[in-house]
Amino acid sequence: MTAPALDASEAEREVPVISPAPLTPAADFGPTDRLRGWTMTAVITALAMITRFLNLGSPTDAGTPIFDEKHYAPQAWQVLHNNGVEDNPGYGLVVHPPVAKQLMAIGEWIFGYNGVGWRFSGAVCGVILVLLVARIVRRMTRSTLLGGIAGLLIIADGVSFVSARTALLDVYQTVFIVAAFGALLVDRDQVRARMHVAMTEGRIAETVWGPRLGVRWWRFGAGALLGLALAVKWSGLYYMVFFGLMTVAFDIAARRAYRVQRPWLGALRRDVLPGMWALTLIPVGVYLASYAPWFASETAIDRHMEGRNIGEGPLATVRSLWYYTHDVYRFHSGLTNAAGNHHPWESKPWTWPMSLRPVLYAIDNNNVPGCGAQSCVKAVMLAGTPAMWFIAVPVLAWAVWRTFVRRDWRYAAALTGYAAGYLPWFADIDRQMYFFYATPMAPFLIILITLILGDILYPRSTEPERRTLGLLVVCFYVALVITNFAWMYPILTGLPISPSTWNMEIVLPSWR
């Protein structure tokens, strides 16, 4: 039995072929409006400089550092006057790597041992952080407007603001982490550009693993930046792991997008091993290089332990550093609540996303003039701007949905950076912890909020009313954040306010 013959009209009729997705990705490898992009960057950076440097030298504790500045500002001064080595004689052990104090020493070399001197380098890092977040969001969204919004949000973030204006270590580590994140995003775009060239040249199918991608300098740069983050605080190790997994995911996704036959094996063969070298060996090398003054010193702590606490033999200097590192590790591992270590402003990680337990860095409410018969209050508190931090839970929930349901790589990347600064702290919950450990989380929270604002500002619907409503919502929210930051400004900078205003600034009982 034969099939019925088609008539002429049916035989000539075209049958459409519907593809669920483009066969190859669009040739989109980064924003193209360079002039507008750099104009936005210049304006945002100028605003960041004004906010970060205005009255930078205040407050102090009668001319001395406040809070934990009392550890790091003197150590930076020792770096400046002790051949690059901090010996911390009052405590007997320096418990963090040296890079932040080496950078802090630059400001003290320029301005002397005063508030501006020990805070200058951190303020510079705070300005760079704003610039990086604006450029990163612009690259992720291909929108200069959203990049500018992200820059405004991080300018108005209380955590990023206070950390840039106090001589603690966290802003230094944060700027290196965010710079490494940005370098890996540029590497992602560069990989896809090289894959596109390979496709146009017909080299995608030369092997089942896909083409080689050549030297990836941005990934090497990310490794060096992660090494600097590690050389500020050991928690930089978490970002080496999380960012390493992220860049592997980028590579697998790129090979799948360009129809490589075996994308997983291709990424393993072509990308993972070089990536491990770039994001493991390079950071370790940078970390060891940060101890160059320690190696060169004859009097640094535990510099010569051979024949004393360690045996004599080859690589005695490196083994002495290992001995010293183990002493530092024992110090940190002993900072537990079970061992009796408590502080009135300590907090646990579950309070960090919403800034439920900030840190009071300084307060003076005795005989501060300007409030009539009462004493004014001058305080510096590390607290997240409520308009951003109080909505962290729904923001994170939306990001998780966009990551795992909608497969949006932008949310996945920002969520990776946030998780690297948050989840590892649950592994040792008995340890003494503080909200300033959450400083590296702040830029990634702001990136996530800006991505959500982008979804509101650029909806799928093309109706003018919907777009106008989205623009109004975004403008209202940005204005709310800036107003909220302006209201909090006195307790972020130590400006004198009345006791009644101080009580209004303390928005939660847990802030007391």
C-alpha positions as CSV (number, residue, x, y, z in Angstrom):
1,M,0.0,0.0,0.0
2,T,1.5,3.3,-1.1
3,A,1.0,6.7,0.5
4,P,-1.3,9.0,-1.3
5,A,0.4,11.4,-3.7
6,L,0.7,15.0,-2.7
7,D,-0.9,17.6,-4.9
8,A,1.2,20.3,-6.4
9,S,0.2,22.9,-3.8
10,E,1.0,20.6,-0.9
11,A,4.4,19.6,-2.4
12,E,5.5,23.2,-2.9
13,R,4.3,24.3,0.6
14,E,7.3,25.2,2.9
15,V,7.4,23.4,6.2
16,P,8.9,25.7,8.9
17,V,11.6,24.3,11.1
18,I,11.3,25.7,14.7
19,S,14.4,25.6,16.8
20,P,14.1,25.9,20.6
21,A,17.2,28.1,20.7
22,P,19.8,29.6,18.4
23,L,22.3,27.1,17.0
24,T,25.2,29.3,18.1
25,P,25.3,32.2,20.7
26,A,25.1,35.8,19.6
27,A,28.4,37.5,19.0
28,D,28.1,39.5,22.3
29,F,31.4,39.7,24.1
30,G,31.0,42.8,26.2
31,P,29.5,46.3,26.2
32,T,30.2,48.5,23.2
33,D,29.3,52.0,24.4
34,R,32.8,52.8,25.6
35,L,32.5,56.6,25.8
36,R,29.3,56.5,27.8
37,G,30.8,53.7,29.9
38,W,33.9,55.6,30.9
39,T,31.9,58.8,31.4
40,M,29.7,57.0,33.9
41,T,32.7,55.5,35.6
42,A,34.4,58.9,36.0
43,V,31.3,60.4,37.6
44,I,30.7,57.5,39.9
45,T,34.4,57.4,40.9
46,A,34.4,61.1,41.7
47,L,31.3,60.7,43.9
48,A,33.1,57.8,45.7
49,M,36.2,59.9,46.3
50,I,34.1,62.7,47.9
51,T,32.3,60.3,50.2
52,R,35.3,58.2,51.1
53,F,37.8,61.0,51.7
54,L,35.6,63.7,53.3
55,N,36.8,64.3,56.9
56,L,38.7,61.0,56.7
57,G,40.8,61.7,59.8
58,S,37.9,61.8,62.2
59,P,37.0,60.3,64.6
60,T,40.0,59.1,66.7
61,D,40.4,58.1,70.3
62,A,42.2,61.2,71.5
63,G,44.5,61.1,68.5
64,T,44.9,57.3,68.6
65,P,43.2,54.6,66.5
66,I,39.7,53.3,67.3
67,F,38.5,49.7,67.7
68,D,40.7,47.2,66.0
69,E,42.6,50.0,64.3
70,K,44.7,49.8,67.4
71,H,46.2,46.5,66.1
72,Y,46.7,47.3,62.5
73,A,47.7,51.0,62.4
74,P,50.7,50.4,64.8
75,Q,51.7,47.3,62.8
76,A,51.7,49.3,59.6
77,W,53.9,51.8,61.3
78,Q,56.2,49.0,62.2
79,V,56.3,47.8,58.6
80,L,57.3,51.4,57.6
81,H,60.1,51.6,60.2
82,N,61.2,48.0,60.7
83,N,62.4,47.0,57.2
84,G,58.9,45.9,56.1
85,V,58.2,43.6,59.1
86,E,55.6,44.0,61.8
87,D,56.6,42.4,65.1
88,N,53.7,43.5,67.3
89,P,55.6,43.4,70.5
90,G,52.5,44.2,72.7
91,Y,50.9,40.9,71.6
92,G,53.8,38.7,70.7
93,L,52.2,37.3,67.5
94,V,51.0,38.9,64.2
95,V,47.9,36.9,63.4
96,H,47.2,38.0,59.8
97,P,49.3,38.1,56.6
98,P,51.1,41.3,55.8
99,V,49.7,42.8,52.6
100,A,47.0,45.0,54.1
101,K,49.5,46.5,56.6
102,Q,52.0,47.0,53.9
103,L,49.5,49.0,51.9
104,M,48.4,50.9,55.0
105,A,52.0,51.8,55.6
106,I,51.9,53.8,52.3
107,G,49.4,56.2,53.8
108,E,51.3,56.6,57.0
109,W,54.5,57.3,55.0
110,I,52.7,60.1,53.1
111,F,50.6,61.6,55.9
112,G,52.3,60.4,59.1
113,Y,50.9,58.5,62.1
114,N,47.4,60.0,62.3
115,G,43.8,59.3,61.2
116,V,44.3,60.2,57.6
117,G,47.6,58.3,57.4
118,W,46.4,55.0,58.6
119,R,43.1,55.3,56.7
120,F,44.3,56.7,53.4
121,S,45.1,53.5,51.6
122,G,41.8,51.9,52.7
123,A,39.9,54.9,51.4
124,V,41.7,54.4,48.0
125,C,40.6,50.8,48.0
126,G,37.1,51.9,48.8
127,V,37.0,54.1,45.8
128,I,38.5,51.4,43.6
129,L,35.8,49.0,44.9
130,V,33.0,51.4,43.7
131,L,34.7,51.7,40.3
132,L,35.0,47.9,40.0
133,V,31.4,47.2,41.0
134,A,30.1,49.7,38.4
135,R,32.2,48.2,35.7
136,I,31.4,44.6,36.6
137,V,27.7,45.2,36.6
138,R,28.0,47.1,33.3
139,R,29.7,44.0,31.8
140,M,27.3,41.5,33.3
141,T,24.2,43.4,32.1
142,R,25.6,45.2,29.0
143,S,23.9,48.3,30.4
144,T,25.8,51.4,31.4
145,L,22.8,52.7,33.2
146,L,22.7,49.6,35.5
147,G,26.4,50.0,36.0
148,G,25.9,53.5,37.2
149,I,23.0,52.4,39.5
150,A,25.3,49.7,41.0
151,G,27.9,52.4,41.6
152,L,25.4,54.6,43.4
153,L,24.2,51.7,45.6
154,I,27.6,50.7,46.8
155,I,28.5,54.4,47.5
156,A,25.4,54.4,49.7
157,D,26.1,51.1,51.4
158,G,27.0,51.6,55.1
159,V,29.2,48.5,55.3
160,S,31.3,49.4,52.3
161,F,31.5,53.0,53.4
162,V,32.6,52.5,57.0
163,S,35.1,49.7,56.0
164,A,36.7,52.1,53.6
165,R,37.1,54.8,56.3
166,T,38.6,52.7,59.1
167,A,42.0,51.1,59.3
168,L,40.9,47.4,59.3
169,L,41.8,44.7,56.9
170,D,38.5,43.8,55.3
171,V,38.3,46.5,52.7
172,Y,41.7,45.5,51.3
173,Q,40.6,41.9,51.0
174,T,37.3,42.9,49.5
175,V,38.8,45.0,46.7
176,F,41.1,42.1,45.7
177,I,38.2,39.6,45.7
178,V,36.0,41.8,43.6
179,A,38.8,42.6,41.2
180,A,39.5,38.8,40.8
181,F,35.7,38.3,40.2
182,G,35.8,41.0,37.5
183,A,38.9,39.5,35.9
184,L,37.1,36.1,35.6
185,L,34.1,37.8,34.0
186,V,36.4,39.4,31.4
187,D,38.0,35.9,30.9
188,R,34.5,34.5,30.3
189,D,33.8,37.0,27.5
190,Q,37.3,36.5,26.0
191,V,36.8,32.7,26.0
192,R,33.5,33.1,24.1
193,A,35.1,35.4,21.7
194,R,37.8,32.9,21.0
195,M,35.2,30.1,20.6
196,H,33.3,32.3,18.2
197,V,36.5,32.8,16.1
198,A,37.1,29.0,16.2
199,M,33.5,28.4,15.0
200,T,33.8,30.9,12.1
201,E,37.1,29.2,11.1
202,G,35.6,25.7,11.3
203,R,37.8,24.5,14.1
204,I,35.1,23.6,16.7
205,A,34.8,20.0,15.5
206,E,38.5,19.3,14.9
207,T,38.4,17.2,18.1
208,V,35.6,16.0,20.3
209,W,37.0,18.2,23.1
210,G,36.8,21.5,21.1
211,P,39.5,23.9,20.4
212,R,42.4,25.1,22.5
213,L,41.8,28.6,23.7
214,G,45.4,29.9,24.1
215,V,46.9,31.8,27.0
216,R,44.2,33.3,29.3
217,W,45.9,36.3,30.9
218,W,42.8,37.5,32.7
219,R,42.6,34.2,34.6
220,F,46.3,34.5,35.5
221,G,45.5,38.0,36.8
222,A,42.6,36.7,38.8
223,G,45.0,34.2,40.4
224,A,47.4,37.0,41.4
225,L,44.5,39.0,42.9
226,L,43.3,36.0,44.8
227,G,46.8,35.6,46.1
228,L,46.7,39.1,47.4
229,A,43.3,38.5,49.0
230,L,44.8,35.4,50.7
231,A,47.8,37.6,51.8
232,V,45.4,39.9,53.6
233,K,43.4,37.2,55.4
234,W,43.3,33.4,55.1
235,S,39.6,33.6,54.3
236,G,40.8,34.4,50.8
237,L,41.2,30.6,50.4
238,Y,37.4,30.3,50.2
239,Y,37.3,32.5,47.2
240,M,40.0,30.4,45.5
241,V,37.7,27.4,45.7
242,F,34.4,29.0,44.8
243,F,35.8,31.1,42.0
244,G,37.7,28.1,40.6
245,L,34.4,26.2,40.4
246,M,32.7,29.2,38.8
247,T,35.3,29.6,36.1
248,V,35.1,25.8,35.3
249,A,31.3,26.2,35.0
250,F,31.9,29.1,32.6
251,D,34.1,27.0,30.5
252,I,31.7,24.0,30.3
253,A,28.9,26.3,29.4
254,A,30.9,28.0,26.6
255,R,31.8,24.6,25.1
256,R,28.2,23.4,25.3
257,A,27.0,26.7,23.7
258,Y,29.3,26.2,20.7
259,R,28.2,22.6,20.2
260,V,31.5,20.9,21.3
261,Q,30.8,17.1,21.2
262,R,32.2,16.4,24.7
263,P,32.0,19.7,26.6
264,W,32.7,18.3,30.0
265,L,35.7,16.3,29.0
266,G,36.8,19.2,26.8
267,A,36.7,21.5,29.7
268,L,38.6,19.0,31.9
269,R,41.3,18.4,29.2
270,R,41.6,22.0,27.9
271,D,40.6,24.3,30.8
272,V,40.6,22.7,34.3
273,L,44.3,21.8,34.6
274,P,45.6,25.2,33.4
275,G,42.9,26.8,35.6
276,M,44.1,24.9,38.6
277,W,47.6,26.2,37.9
278,A,46.4,29.8,37.5
279,L,44.1,29.8,40.5
280,T,46.2,27.6,42.9
281,L,49.9,27.9,42.3
282,I,49.9,31.6,41.4
283,P,47.9,32.6,44.5
284,V,50.2,30.5,46.7
285,G,53.3,32.1,45.0
286,V,51.9,35.6,45.6
287,Y,51.1,34.8,49.2
288,L,54.7,33.6,49.8
289,A,56.0,36.7,48.0
290,S,54.2,38.9,50.4
291,Y,56.4,37.5,53.2
292,A,59.6,38.7,51.3
293,P,60.5,41.1,54.1
294,W,60.0,38.4,56.7
295,F,62.3,36.1,54.8
296,A,64.9,38.9,54.5
297,S,64.7,39.8,58.2
298,E,66.9,38.4,60.9
299,T,64.6,39.4,63.8
300,A,61.1,38.7,62.5
301,I,58.9,36.5,64.7
302,D,59.8,32.8,64.4
303,R,62.2,33.6,61.5
304,H,64.9,31.2,62.8
305,M,63.4,28.2,64.3
306,E,65.8,25.6,62.9
307,G,67.6,23.9,65.7
308,R,65.1,25.1,68.2
309,N,61.5,24.1,67.6
310,I,62.2,22.5,64.2
311,G,65.1,20.3,63.1
312,E,67.9,21.6,61.0
313,G,67.8,20.7,57.3
314,P,67.0,22.0,53.8
315,L,64.3,24.7,53.3
316,A,64.7,25.8,56.9
317,T,63.3,29.2,56.2
318,V,60.2,27.8,54.6
319,R,59.7,25.4,57.4
320,S,60.1,28.3,59.9
321,L,57.4,30.1,58.1
322,W,55.2,27.0,58.3
323,Y,55.9,26.8,62.1
324,Y,54.9,30.4,62.5
325,T,51.8,29.8,60.4
326,H,50.8,26.9,62.6
327,D,51.1,29.2,65.6
328,V,48.8,31.7,64.0
329,Y,46.4,28.9,63.1
330,R,46.4,27.8,66.8
331,F,45.6,31.3,67.8
332,H,42.6,31.6,65.5
333,S,41.3,28.1,66.3
334,G,41.4,29.0,70.0
335,L,39.1,32.1,69.6
336,T,36.0,30.2,70.5
337,N,33.0,30.9,72.8
338,A,33.6,27.5,74.4
339,A,37.0,28.7,75.5
340,G,35.5,31.7,77.1
341,N,36.1,34.3,74.3
342,H,33.2,36.6,74.2
343,H,32.7,40.2,73.0
344,P,29.6,42.4,73.4
345,W,29.5,43.1,69.6
346,E,30.2,39.6,68.3
347,S,27.6,38.0,66.0
348,K,27.0,34.7,64.2
349,P,26.6,34.3,60.4
350,W,22.8,33.9,60.4
351,T,22.6,37.6,61.5
352,W,24.8,38.9,58.8
353,P,22.6,38.9,55.6
354,M,20.2,41.5,57.2
355,S,22.8,43.3,59.3
356,L,21.0,42.3,62.4
357,R,24.0,42.7,64.7
358,P,26.3,45.5,63.5
359,V,29.6,46.5,65.2
360,L,30.0,49.7,67.3
361,Y,33.5,50.9,66.4
362,A,33.5,54.1,68.6
363,I,31.2,56.1,70.8
364,D,31.5,59.3,72.9
365,N,28.5,60.6,74.8
366,N,30.3,62.5,77.6
367,N,30.5,66.3,77.5
368,V,30.2,66.4,73.7
369,P,29.1,70.0,73.0
370,G,26.3,71.1,70.6
371,C,23.2,69.6,72.2
372,G,22.3,72.2,74.9
373,A,22.3,70.8,78.5
374,Q,22.7,67.3,77.2
375,S,25.8,65.8,75.8
376,C,25.7,65.0,72.1
377,V,26.5,61.5,70.9
378,K,29.4,60.8,68.5
379,A,29.5,57.2,67.2
380,V,30.8,55.1,64.4
381,M,28.9,51.9,63.7
382,L,29.5,49.4,60.9
383,A,25.9,48.7,59.8
384,G,24.3,47.9,56.4
385,T,22.0,50.5,54.9
386,P,18.6,49.0,55.8
387,A,17.0,49.7,52.4
388,M,19.4,47.2,51.0
389,W,20.4,44.8,53.8
390,F,16.9,44.3,55.3
391,I,15.6,42.9,51.9
392,A,18.5,40.4,51.6
393,V,16.4,37.3,52.2
394,P,14.0,37.9,49.3
395,V,16.9,39.1,47.1
396,L,18.7,35.8,47.8
397,A,15.6,33.7,47.2
398,W,15.0,35.4,43.9
399,A,18.7,34.9,42.9
400,V,18.5,31.2,43.8
401,W,15.3,30.9,41.6
402,R,16.9,32.7,38.7
403,T,20.0,30.5,39.0
404,F,18.5,27.1,39.2
405,V,15.2,27.5,37.4
406,R,15.9,30.2,34.8
407,R,19.6,29.2,34.5
408,D,20.7,32.9,34.5
409,W,24.5,32.8,34.7
410,R,24.7,36.4,36.0
411,Y,22.8,35.6,39.2
412,A,24.7,32.4,39.5
413,A,28.0,34.2,39.4
414,A,27.0,36.9,41.9
415,L,25.5,34.2,44.2
416,T,28.9,32.4,44.1
417,G,30.7,35.4,45.3
418,Y,28.2,36.0,48.1
419,A,28.2,32.3,49.1
420,A,32.1,32.3,49.3
421,G,32.0,35.0,51.9
422,Y,29.1,33.5,53.9
423,L,28.8,29.7,53.9
424,P,32.3,28.7,55.1
425,W,31.8,30.5,58.4
426,F,29.1,27.9,59.4
427,A,31.8,25.2,59.5
428,D,33.1,26.5,62.9
429,I,30.1,28.2,64.4
430,D,31.7,28.2,67.9
431,R,34.3,30.6,66.7
432,Q,34.2,34.3,67.8
433,M,32.9,36.2,64.8
434,Y,31.9,39.8,63.9
435,F,29.7,41.5,61.3
436,F,32.8,43.0,59.7
437,Y,33.6,39.5,58.4
438,A,30.6,40.1,56.0
439,T,32.3,43.1,54.3
440,P,33.2,41.0,51.2
441,M,29.5,40.0,50.9
442,A,28.4,43.6,50.4
443,P,29.4,44.1,46.8
444,F,27.8,40.8,45.7
445,L,24.6,41.7,47.5
446,I,24.6,45.0,45.6
447,I,25.2,43.2,42.3
448,L,22.2,40.9,43.0
449,I,20.0,43.9,43.8
450,T,21.1,45.7,40.7
451,L,20.3,42.6,38.6
452,I,16.8,42.6,40.0
453,L,16.4,46.3,39.2
454,G,17.5,45.4,35.7
455,D,14.7,42.9,35.4
456,I,12.3,45.5,36.5
457,L,13.8,48.2,34.3
458,Y,14.0,46.1,31.2
459,P,11.0,43.8,31.3
460,R,10.1,41.3,28.5
461,S,6.9,43.2,27.9
462,T,7.2,46.0,25.3
463,E,4.2,47.9,26.5
464,P,5.2,51.6,27.2
465,E,3.1,51.6,30.4
466,R,5.0,48.6,31.8
467,R,8.4,50.1,31.0
468,T,7.4,53.5,32.5
469,L,6.2,51.8,35.7
470,G,9.5,49.9,35.9
471,L,11.5,53.1,35.5
472,L,9.5,54.8,38.3
473,V,10.0,51.8,40.6
474,V,13.8,51.8,40.1
475,C,14.1,55.5,40.5
476,F,12.1,55.4,43.7
477,Y,14.2,52.6,45.1
478,V,17.5,54.3,44.3
479,A,16.2,57.5,45.9
480,L,15.1,55.5,49.0
481,V,18.6,54.0,49.4
482,I,20.4,57.3,49.0
483,T,18.0,59.0,51.5
484,N,18.4,56.1,53.9
485,F,22.2,56.4,53.7
486,A,22.0,60.2,54.2
487,W,19.9,59.6,57.4
488,M,22.5,57.1,58.7
489,Y,25.5,59.3,57.8
490,P,26.1,60.7,61.3
491,I,26.4,57.2,62.9
492,L,28.7,56.1,60.1
493,T,31.1,59.0,60.4
494,G,31.0,60.1,64.1
495,L,29.2,63.4,63.6
496,P,27.6,64.7,66.8
497,I,23.9,64.1,67.1
498,S,21.4,64.5,69.9
499,P,20.6,61.5,72.1
500,S,17.0,61.4,70.7
501,T,18.4,61.3,67.2
502,W,20.8,58.5,68.2
503,N,17.9,56.5,69.6
504,M,16.0,56.9,66.3
505,E,19.1,55.8,64.3
506,I,19.2,52.5,66.2
507,V,16.4,50.9,64.2
508,L,16.5,47.5,65.8
509,P,16.9,46.4,69.5
510,S,19.8,44.2,68.3
511,W,21.7,47.3,67.2
512,R,22.2,48.3,70.8
